[in-house]
Amino acid sequence: MCVESDGCEIEGCSSSDEVRTLSGSMSPGLKSNPDLHPCKPGQKFRAALLRCRSPAAAAGILSFGNVLNYMDRYTVVGVVLDIQRHYDVSDSGIGLLQTVFICSFMVAAPIFGYLGDRFNRKVILSCGIFFWSIVTLLSSFISKEYYWLFVLSRGLVGIGESSYSSISPTIIGDLFTNNSRTMMLSVFYLAIPLGSGLGYILGSSAKVAAGDWHWALRVSPVLGIAAGTLILVFVPEPKRGSADQMGGRIKSRTSWFCDMKALAKNRSYVFSSLASAAVSFATGAFGMWIPLYLARAQVVQKTVEACTKEICSSTNSLIFGAITCVTGLLGVVIGAATTRLCRQKTERADPLVCAVSMLGSAIFICLIFVVAKKSIVGAYVCIFIGETLLFLNWAITADILMFVVIPTRRATAVAFQSFTSHLLGDAGSPYLIGLISDALQQSYTTSALWRFLSLGYALMLCPFIIVLGGMFFLATALFFLDDREKAEKQLSQLTRPPSSVKVTTK
């Protein structure tokens, strides 16, 4: 028979049944006890509900929520041409839209990291999803005279989404360990390119179907509320470090200042965070500007006319979104498989795979700006290969953090890595690229060709930043083994085995 924590007996379970714990281990079936009583109907429902809260189901729901997080973020980018025409703003003005979102996101991340290490994580996640869903829906009704209010609404959405990105990976880290954790984190971070691509597709498709770009902002909120409800009902709240301790319990907790001091001294964490900033810089700029860049390239090639209508063509956004989905899937799968294979050769496989993929990605991203003027198909091929290599490192970077940071400070570590990567990365890259493009256009005669070239010259900054990120991953490889060993020693000092039970015989 199976027994719940309230001491009631669940019908339909035999004494030989086993109960799966959050970490995936199996505990032997519990023997019958005369003190137990039959479950009441409400308790049976609760017991059935608890059986659905498996680690795999929780990881699936959290990954679904991550897809929605990024889908909502890039739905706006999918209709950026329409927003620019509707509010009549320049390149730098439209770039500010994404910059404000990221700035609020990164400022809120450390706060949620602190809360995530100390309070119920799934409640914080659900509240964050409900908040950004409501704000996104309301922002679709802002009129063209209040662009500043539309920008402000994106900042508020960034706060809501920050809670999710800072906390949800730590729940997966406490549900799984070793290769199973790598696999689940790979699925979770697959949501970044998948959600981003679906955002482009959703924004473009909803705009075309409704004949109004505002409807692009009214789909993801409904899905977001559903995801928040699923998290509240089906995602468990595992004890911090339950998967790593193998039955031990944390007997002490370090202060926030001690956590920050330890993270600052963790060289693998610092260098991998700087490398993540380089990735964020490139993906933030690309996500915002590549569809517009390709649209201008087609105008230069005279294959399409410049947009003068209320509803602009969404072809480039749709194709770029589809490429992002596919390359995200390939990148995460190839990254996880390559890392697992390389771990058999070297224990430094994780940062080395990231470094090689980054350096390879920079080459193909450079080629985009060489071939785009002559061939849009050639540009898409370069985008496909470059993005695949760039997306290899997302899940691996998260796994590096899990290896070198102890469980009690992981939420703080994830939050500050997010803060750093956004502060030095995509918080400023969309606006910076737009600013450089505007400056180049003002310096020379404005024409369709120069509008295309100026944006291309501005985007050429990205490959150089990606190479710098590859160097940071190489630096991470130098210190990875030492920092992992230190984390294992710290964890053993903070834990103790469960108390033994003495059995007396008469």
C-alpha positions in Angstrom: 0.0 0.0 0.0 1.1 3.6 -0.5 1.0 6.1 2.3 0.8 9.9 2.1 2.3 12.2 4.7 -1.1 12.7 6.4 -1.2 9.0 7.4 -4.0 7.8 5.2 -4.0 4.7 3.1 -4.4 4.9 -0.6 -6.5 2.2 -2.1 -5.2 0.2 -5.1 -1.5 0.1 -3.9 0.1 -3.2 -2.9 2.6 -3.6 -0.2 5.3 -4.3 -2.8 4.9 -0.9 -4.4 7.8 1.5 -4.6 7.6 5.3 -4.3 9.7 7.5 -6.5 11.4 10.4 -4.8 12.1 13.8 -6.3 15.7 12.9 -7.1 14.5 9.9 -9.1 15.6 7.2 -6.6 13.3 4.4 -5.5 12.3 3.7 -1.9 10.9 0.3 -0.9 7.2 -0.1 -0.4 5.8 0.7 3.0 4.3 -2.1 5.1 0.7 -2.0 6.5 0.2 -0.2 9.7 -2.8 -0.7 11.9 -2.8 3.0 12.8 -3.5 4.0 9.2 -7.1 4.7 8.0 -8.7 4.8 4.6 -8.3 7.9 2.6 -11.3 10.3 2.3 -12.3 11.3 -1.3 -10.4 14.7 -1.1 -7.3 13.0 0.2 -7.5 10.5 -2.7 -7.5 13.3 -5.2 -4.6 15.0 -3.4 -2.7 11.7 -3.5 -3.4 11.2 -7.2 -2.2 14.7 -7.8 1.0 14.2 -5.9 1.8 11.1 -8.0 1.6 13.3 -11.2 4.3 15.6 -9.7 7.2 13.6 -11.0 10.6 15.1 -11.8 10.2 14.6 -15.5 6.7 16.2 -15.5 8.1 19.2 -13.5 11.0 19.6 -15.9 8.5 19.5 -18.9 6.2 22.2 -17.4 9.2 24.4 -16.5 10.5 24.1 -20.0 7.1 24.9 -21.4 7.1 28.1 -19.3 10.5 29.0 -20.6 9.3 28.6 -24.1 6.5 31.1 -23.4 9.0 33.5 -21.7 11.1 33.8 -24.8 8.1 33.6 -27.1 6.6 36.7 -25.5 9.9 38.5 -25.6 10.4 38.0 -29.3 6.8 38.4 -30.4 7.4 42.2 -30.3 10.5 41.7 -32.5 8.5 39.8 -35.0 6.4 42.9 -35.7 9.1 45.4 -35.2 8.6 47.0 -38.7 4.9 47.6 -37.9 5.7 49.0 -34.5 8.3 51.3 -36.0 5.8 52.6 -38.5 2.9 52.8 -36.1 4.8 54.9 -33.5 7.0 56.7 -36.1 10.3 56.1 -34.3 14.0 55.8 -35.6 16.3 52.8 -35.5 17.7 53.8 -32.1 14.2 54.5 -30.8 13.0 51.0 -31.7 16.2 49.5 -30.3 15.4 51.2 -27.0 12.3 49.0 -26.8 14.4 45.9 -26.3 17.0 47.6 -24.2 14.5 48.8 -21.6 13.1 45.3 -21.4 16.5 43.8 -20.8 17.6 46.5 -18.3 14.6 45.9 -16.1 15.1 42.1 -16.5 18.7 42.3 -15.3 18.0 44.7 -12.4 15.3 42.4 -11.0 17.4 39.2 -11.5 19.5 39.6 -8.3 16.4 40.3 -6.2 14.7 37.2 -7.4 17.9 35.2 -7.0 18.0 36.2 -3.3 14.3 35.3 -2.9 14.7 32.0 -4.8 17.4 30.8 -2.3 15.2 31.5 0.7 11.5 31.2 -0.2 9.1 29.0 -2.1 10.3 29.1 -5.7 7.3 27.8 -7.5 5.1 30.5 -6.0 7.5 33.2 -7.1 7.6 31.7 -10.6 3.8 31.6 -10.9 3.4 35.2 -9.7 6.0 36.3 -12.2 4.2 34.6 -15.1 0.8 36.0 -14.1 2.3 39.5 -13.9 4.0 39.6 -17.3 1.0 38.0 -19.0 -1.4 40.7 -17.7 1.0 43.5 -18.6 1.6 42.2 -22.1 -2.1 41.9 -22.7 -2.7 45.5 -21.5 0.1 46.9 -23.6 -1.7 45.8 -26.8 -4.2 48.6 -26.2 -1.7 51.5 -26.0 -2.4 54.2 -28.7 0.3 55.7 -31.0 0.6 58.9 -29.0 2.0 57.0 -26.0 5.1 55.2 -27.2 6.8 56.0 -23.9 4.1 54.0 -22.1 4.6 51.1 -24.5 8.3 51.1 -23.7 7.5 51.2 -20.0 5.2 48.2 -20.4 8.1 46.2 -21.9 10.1 47.1 -18.8 7.5 45.8 -16.5 7.3 42.6 -18.6 11.0 42.2 -18.1 10.6 42.2 -14.3 8.0 39.4 -14.5 10.1 37.3 -16.9 13.2 37.8 -14.7 11.7 35.8 -11.9 11.4 32.8 -14.1 14.8 32.8 -15.7 16.5 33.3 -12.3 14.8 30.6 -10.4 13.5 27.8 -12.6 16.9 26.2 -13.5 17.6 25.7 -9.8 14.5 23.6 -9.4 15.7 21.3 -12.2 19.1 21.3 -10.6 17.6 20.0 -7.4 15.5 17.3 -9.2 18.3 15.7 -11.2 22.0 15.1 -11.1 24.9 14.2 -13.4 24.0 13.2 -17.0 20.3 13.3 -16.3 20.6 16.9 -15.2 22.6 17.8 -18.3 19.8 16.3 -20.4 17.0 18.1 -18.6 18.8 21.4 -18.6 19.4 20.9 -22.4 15.6 20.5 -22.8 15.0 23.5 -20.6 17.4 25.7 -22.5 16.2 24.5 -25.8 13.2 26.7 -25.0 15.4 29.8 -25.6 15.8 29.4 -29.4 12.6 27.5 -29.7 10.6 30.2 -27.9 12.4 33.0 -29.7 11.7 31.4 -33.1 8.0 30.8 -32.2 7.8 34.5 -31.0 8.7 35.6 -34.6 6.3 33.2 -36.1 3.5 34.0 -33.6 3.9 37.7 -34.0 3.9 37.6 -37.8 1.1 35.0 -38.1 -1.2 36.7 -35.6 -0.7 40.0 -37.4 -1.5 38.6 -40.8 -4.5 36.6 -39.5 -6.1 39.6 -37.7 -4.9 42.3 -40.0 -3.6 44.2 -37.0 -0.2 43.8 -35.3 -1.7 44.5 -31.8 -3.1 40.9 -31.8 0.4 39.6 -31.8 0.5 40.6 -28.1 -2.8 39.0 -27.2 -2.0 35.3 -27.6 1.0 34.6 -25.3 -0.7 36.0 -22.2 -3.4 33.3 -22.4 -0.8 30.6 -22.6 1.2 32.3 -19.8 -1.7 32.1 -17.4 -2.1 28.4 -18.2 1.6 27.8 -17.6 1.5 29.6 -14.2 -1.4 27.5 -13.1 0.4 24.2 -14.1 3.4 25.2 -12.1 1.4 25.9 -9.0 -0.4 22.6 -9.3 2.1 20.1 -10.7 5.6 21.3 -10.0 7.0 20.2 -6.6 9.3 22.4 -4.4 12.3 20.1 -3.8 14.7 20.7 -0.9 17.7 22.7 -2.0 20.5 20.3 -2.8 18.4 17.2 -2.5 19.8 15.6 -5.7 23.4 16.4 -4.8 23.5 15.4 -1.2 22.5 11.7 -1.6 20.4 11.8 1.5 22.4 14.4 3.4 20.8 17.5 4.9 22.2 21.0 4.9 23.1 21.9 8.4 24.1 25.5 7.9 23.4 28.3 5.4 25.8 31.0 4.4 24.9 34.7 4.3 24.2 36.6 1.1 27.4 38.6 1.4 29.3 35.4 1.9 27.6 33.9 -1.2 28.6 37.0 -3.3 32.2 36.9 -2.0 32.5 33.2 -2.9 31.0 33.7 -6.4 33.4 36.6 -7.0 36.3 34.3 -6.2 35.0 31.5 -8.3 37.0 31.9 -11.5 35.1 29.4 -13.6 31.9 31.2 -12.7 33.2 34.7 -13.5 34.7 33.7 -16.8 31.7 31.7 -17.9 29.5 34.6 -17.0 31.5 37.0 -19.1 31.3 34.5 -22.0 27.5 34.3 -21.5 27.5 38.1 -21.8 29.2 37.8 -25.3 26.5 35.3 -26.4 23.8 37.6 -25.1 25.3 40.6 -26.9 25.2 38.8 -30.2 21.8 37.1 -29.8 20.2 40.3 -28.6 21.5 42.3 -31.5 20.7 39.6 -34.1 17.2 38.9 -32.7 16.3 42.6 -33.0 18.0 43.6 -36.3 18.6 40.6 -38.6 15.0 40.5 -40.1 15.1 44.2 -40.7 18.6 43.9 -42.2 17.5 41.2 -44.6 14.4 43.2 -45.6 16.7 46.1 -46.5 19.0 43.7 -48.4 16.0 42.6 -50.5 15.1 46.3 -51.3 18.7 46.8 -52.4 18.5 43.7 -54.6 15.2 45.1 -56.0 13.4 41.8 -55.2 10.9 43.7 -53.0 9.6 47.2 -52.6 10.3 49.3 -49.5 7.4 49.0 -47.1 5.0 52.0 -47.3 1.8 50.2 -46.1 0.3 49.9 -42.7 1.0 46.1 -42.5 4.6 45.2 -43.7 5.7 41.9 -45.1 6.5 39.3 -42.4 8.4 36.9 -44.7 11.9 37.5 -43.2 10.6 37.3 -39.6 8.9 34.0 -40.4 12.0 32.5 -42.0 14.3 33.8 -39.3 12.0 32.4 -36.7 11.9 29.0 -38.3 15.7 28.9 -38.6 16.0 29.9 -35.0 13.7 27.1 -33.9 15.6 24.5 -36.0 19.1 25.7 -35.1 18.2 25.9 -31.4 17.1 22.2 -31.5 20.2 21.2 -33.4 22.5 23.3 -31.2 21.2 22.0 -27.9 21.2 18.4 -29.0 24.6 18.5 -30.7 26.0 20.4 -27.7 24.7 17.8 -25.1 25.9 14.9 -27.2 29.3 16.4 -28.0 29.9 17.3 -24.3 28.9 13.8 -23.2 31.3 12.3 -25.8 34.2 14.6 -25.0 33.8 14.0 -21.2 35.2 10.5 -21.9 38.4 12.2 -23.3 38.8 15.1 -20.9 37.2 16.4 -17.8 37.4 20.0 -19.2 35.0 19.1 -22.0 32.2 21.5 -21.0 34.1 24.8 -21.4 36.2 23.6 -24.3 33.1 22.6 -26.4 31.7 26.1 -25.7 34.9 27.8 -26.7 35.3 25.9 -30.0 31.6 26.5 -31.0 31.9 30.2 -30.3 35.0 30.7 -32.4 33.4 28.7 -35.2 30.2 30.7 -35.0 32.1 34.0 -35.4 33.4 32.9 -38.8 29.9 32.2 -40.3 28.4 35.3 -38.8 31.0 37.4 -40.5 30.1 35.8 -43.8 26.4 36.9 -43.4 27.4 40.5 -44.1 29.6 39.5 -47.0 27.0 37.6 -49.0 23.7 39.4 -48.0 24.1 42.1 -50.6 24.2 39.5 -53.4 22.3 36.5 -52.1 19.6 36.3 -49.4 19.7 32.5 -49.6 23.5 32.5 -48.9 22.9 34.8 -45.9 20.3 32.4 -44.5 22.7 29.5 -44.9 25.4 31.4 -42.9 22.8 32.3 -40.3 21.8 28.7 -40.0 25.3 27.4 -39.4 26.3 30.4 -37.2 23.3 30.1 -34.9 23.7 26.4 -34.6 27.2 26.8 -33.3 26.2 29.7 -31.1 23.4 27.8 -29.5 25.6 24.8 -28.6 26.7 26.5 -25.4 23.5 27.5 -23.6 22.7 24.3 -21.7 26.4 23.6 -21.2 27.0 26.9 -19.6 24.2 26.2 -17.1 25.7 22.8 -16.4 29.1 24.4 -15.7 27.4 26.6 -13.1 25.8 23.6 -11.4 29.2 21.9 -11.2 31.1 24.8 -9.6 28.5 26.3 -7.4 27.0 24.7 -4.3 23.2 24.2 -4.3 22.4 26.8 -1.6 23.7 29.7 -3.7 22.7 28.5 -7.2 19.7 30.8 -7.5 21.9 33.7 -6.6 24.5 32.5 -9.0 22.1 32.1 -11.9 20.6 35.5 -11.1 23.9 37.3 -11.1 25.1 35.5 -14.2 21.9 36.6 -15.8 22.5 40.2 -14.6 26.1 40.2 -15.9 25.2 38.7 -19.2 22.4 41.2 -19.8 24.3 44.2 -18.4 27.3 43.6 -20.7 25.2 41.9 -23.5 21.7 42.4 -24.8 20.8 45.3 -22.5 22.7 47.6 -24.7 23.4 45.8 -27.9 20.1 46.5 -29.7 20.2 50.2 -28.9 24.0 50.4 -29.6 23.6 48.8 -33.0 20.6 51.2 -33.8 22.7 54.2 -32.6 25.6 53.3 -34.8 23.3 52.7 -37.7 21.6 56.1 -37.2 25.0 57.9 -36.9 26.2 56.4 -40.1 23.0 57.3 -42.0 23.3 60.9 -40.8 26.9 61.2 -41.9 26.2 60.3 -45.5 23.4 60.7 -48.1 20.4 58.6 -47.0 19.4 56.0 -49.6 18.1 52.4 -49.6 21.7 51.1 -50.2 23.2 53.2 -47.4 20.4 52.2 -45.0 21.3 48.6 -45.7 25.1 49.1 -45.4 25.0 51.2 -42.3 23.0 48.6 -40.4 25.4 45.9 -41.7 28.5 47.8 -40.5 26.9 48.3 -37.1 26.1 44.5 -36.9 29.8 43.7 -37.7 30.6 44.4 -34.1 28.9 41.1 -33.1 31.5 38.6 -34.5 34.3 40.4 -32.6 32.3 40.1 -29.4 31.7 36.4 -30.0 35.5 35.8 -30.5 36.0 37.5 -27.1 33.4 35.2 -25.6 35.3 32.2 -26.9 38.4 33.4 -25.2 36.5 33.6 -21.9 35.4 30.0 -22.3 39.0 29.0 -22.8 39.9 30.8 -19.6 37.0 28.9 -17.9 38.6 25.6 -19.0 41.8 26.5 -17.1 40.1 26.7 -13.7 37.1 24.4 -14.1 38.5 21.3 -12.4 39.8 23.3 -9.4 36.5 25.1 -8.9 34.5 21.9 -9.2 36.6 20.2 -6.6 36.2 23.2 -4.2 32.4 23.1 -4.7 32.3 19.4 -3.8 34.4 20.0 -0.7 32.1 22.9 0.4 29.0 20.8 -0.1 30.4 18.0 2.0 31.1 20.5 4.8 27.6 21.9 4.7 25.8 18.5 4.7 25.4 15.7 7.2 24.1 12.2 6.7 20.6 11.4 8.0 20.5 10.2 11.6 20.8 6.5 12.0 17.9 4.6 13.5 18.7 2.3 16.4 16.8 -1.0 16.5 16.4 -2.8 19.8 15.5 -6.5 20.0 13.9 -8.2 22.9 
